[in-house]
Amino acid sequence: MGNTLLKMQNITKVFPGVKALDQVNIEVEEGEIHAICGENGAGKSTLMNVLSGIYPYGTYEGDVIFRGRECRFHNIKDSEHLGIVIIHQELALVPYLSIAENMFLGNERASSGVVNWDLTYQKAAEYMAMVGLRENPRALIKDIGMGKQQLVEIAKALAKDVKLLILDEPTSSLNESDAKNLLDLLLQFKRERGITSILISHKLNELSYCADKITVIRDGHSIETLVKGVDELSEARIIKGMVGREMTHRYPPRERRIGDVALEVKNWTVYHPLYADRKVVDNVSITIHRGEVVGVAGLIGAGRTELAMSIFGRAYGTHISGELYKDGKPITLSTIPQAIAAGLAYMTEDRKSNGLIIQDSIKHNFTLARPQFISKRGVLDKDLETHKAKDLRAKLGVKTPTVEQNVANLSGGNQQKVLVGKWIFAEPDVLMLDEPTRGVDVGAKYEIYQIINDLVAQGKAVLMISSELPEILGMCDRIYVMNEGRVIAQVNAREASQESIMGYIMQDSKKEIGA
């Protein structure tokens, strides 16, 4: 290290109604892992889009200097030509193409317009080996997990002779094991190949694990750069830089007033919609009380999402059997509108595909689930809709100049707040939250936690599914542990630990293997 690879000087980027970046400066040395962190909407992704040419020269002010030369990128091809490759949070892979086809898409191994498939598969296998991916290069993307898809993106970058690798929230959809493997791979590339990386992440433990430097961006300004071995890189110190204040509590306090059972699920069984003999939820029974946050913990594939979606008007699965009771009375929920009318809500983990209409306004998304609340005799009251949307925007702290703004123009964290607002507007009695803080910064997480606490204080019942065990332990009263579609344990959150929850899962998995 020691030689400057990249300088971005006085970068200013303005969108209609908002200055996303204001005189931002960042300097990256060769062979380092340089992290960028900040709250949602701080300008992190915008800065990387400037660097990669997604926002072309002329649409921003300031200078991009790479390897001592001023760069004027007009598109992403220009930056890739110099070895600057960006991997976005939403992976740019085609599900029904093979790993090899995806790896060289737009960068084909061809002569005279004819693809050399033997060379394509050979080279794909070579780059896959570099990232520790042992799949067949002919395997379809849809048939491999998210962790392996991330590795395909990195192999794809290596095939472009990457000099500077930019990763935007690369571990947001990965479990802890896959996330650590990915970070270790970045460290290996730094050590063995001298590859420089810029890492954007909300997971502060990851930054302190692998980053050499951390640049903090707040409200479109570069605040400070922390250096490993010189500055303190604790989570508390990073948070202080991000939010401008100390955060002594990660989870807001809550006075627990547990009421009657709001929702009871008995002997619930669900089969896979495509593989009719595959049971994804196996004879599950749970209860959720009013004024209570109930957690569901488990590894990816444990059946947590399938359970919640199938309860929510049979939004997932086939051959569903079992009983539902709402406030002690049996109910049948065959459709999603029936579930909403009965006072249930399900907040999906996939906000872009299933939760929001991202090309529509914040206002319309807020009121999407219960349009009858802003209608009179079947006619939409636009003034009332705007009034309700403005109230929700203020309550949730959505950073936007107007509720007429398209959701697509918001940061990931602010999109998540809109999704929360959509279901608050529906006024449910039982709210099922699936990964409610995925891709959300620590400050916004606290705000969402406070909203959850406010809901249960009003006598609502909350079911929270999360892959982050500290979140489950910090927010929940009781925890159901799931594995292979079954509930294998029920524990009091105050008496549980990450180790004890993982212990239940590992013990049950051993039984499965031995069976």
Protein Blocks (a to p, Z undefined) as FASTA:
>chain_A
ZZafbdcehiacddehiafbghiacdddehiacdddddehilmmmmmmmmnomagghiag
cdddeehiacddfbfklmmmnopacddfbdcbdfkbcfklmmmgoiacceehiacfklmm
mmmmmmmmmnopabdfkbcfklpcfklmmmmmmmmmmmnopabdcdehkllmpcfklmmm
mmmmmmmmmmmnopacddddfblklmmmmpmbdcddeehiafbdcdehkaccbfklmmmm
mnopacfbfbdcddddddddfbdcehiacddfklmmlcfbghiacdddehiacddeddeh
ilmmmmmmmmnoolgcehiacdddeehiacddfbfklmmmnopacddfblmlmmpcfkbc
fklmmmmmmmmlmcgehiacfklmmmmmmmmmmmnopacfbfkbcfklpcfklmmmmmmm
mmmmnopabdcdehklgoiafklmmmmmmmmmmmmmnopacddddfblklmmmmmmbdcd
deehiafbdcdfklgcfklmmmmmmmmmmmmmmZZ
